[in-house]
């Protein structure tokens, strides 16, 4: 996640374009309409929880929709990376087990 504070991507049109791109990427990846993607659903649920506690306005110390989107995207990317790493390690384990089994059968 980009945590810089300067630049055109962090205000108005830049953040709107980034948000639209994130939602479109989620739609492309899942084949679902925007409101049905996991990322948008998570953002909407968290927004409602924040609103119930009046923590949805950045000027009063809450999180903006953009900040919330960045948070959700970061968590989802991290989860994807972890899942891919677990799958990779499982494939390595199976391959090592298979080669050990094959080597033991030939002995």
N, C-alpha and C positions, 0 to 999 in steps of 0.2 A: 504494500500500500504506500502510495506517495504521501509523505507528510510535510512537504514543503508548503510555504504560505504565500509564495510569490508566483506570479505567472498567470497567463490568461485562462488556463484550464481550471483555476480555482475560483472563478467568479462567473456569475451570470451565464452567458452563452456557453463558455467552456465546460462548466459543470453540468449544464443541461444536456449538452452534446454527449458528454461522458456517460451520464445517467441513461440516456436513450440508447447508447451503444451497449451498455451493460445489460439492459433489459432485452434488447434485440439479440444479443449473444445468448442469453438464457433461453429465449424463444427458439432460436436456431438449434441450440443444443438439445432441447427437450421436445421440440415439435409442438409445444403448447402455446396457447395465447398468453399474453403478458400476465394477466391476472391469475393464471393457473400455474405459473412457474414457481418453484420453491423459493427462489430469491425474493420475488415480489410478495409472495405470501408471508414470508418471514418478516420482511420490512413492514407490511401492513399490520401484522399482529403486534410487533414491537412498538410501532407508532401508536397504536391504540392504547397499549399498556402505559407508554410514556404520557400520552394525553390525559389518561385517567389520573395521573399523578402530577399533572401540569409541568412535565419535564420535556415537552416537545417544542419549546421555543428557545432558540439559542441565545437571544438577548436577555433571557431571565435565567440562564445557566443550564438550559436543557440541550438536547441534541437536535440538530437540523435534519431534515429528510436526507440531504446529501451526505452528512456525516454518518447517518444510520445506514444508508446504502453502502458507503465505503466499509463500514464495520461488518455488515452482513457478507459482502463480497469477499473481504479478507478471510473471514471465518470459513466460508464455503470453499475458497481456494485452498486454505490450509488443510481442511478435511479431505479434499480430493488428493492432495499431495500425500497425506498420511495413508489414505486407502491404497494409492498406487504403490507406495513403498511397502506396505504390508503384503500386497499381491506379489510384488517382485521378490520379496524375501521368501514367500511361500513357494514360488516357482523354483527358487534356488534350493530350498530345502528338499523339495520333491526330486529335483534333478540329482542332488547329492545322494539322496536315499536310493534312487534308481541305479546310480552308478555303483554305489556300495553293494546293492543287491546283486547286480550283474557281475561285479568282481568277485563276490563271495560264491556265486553259483559256479564260476569257472575254476575255483580253487579246489 
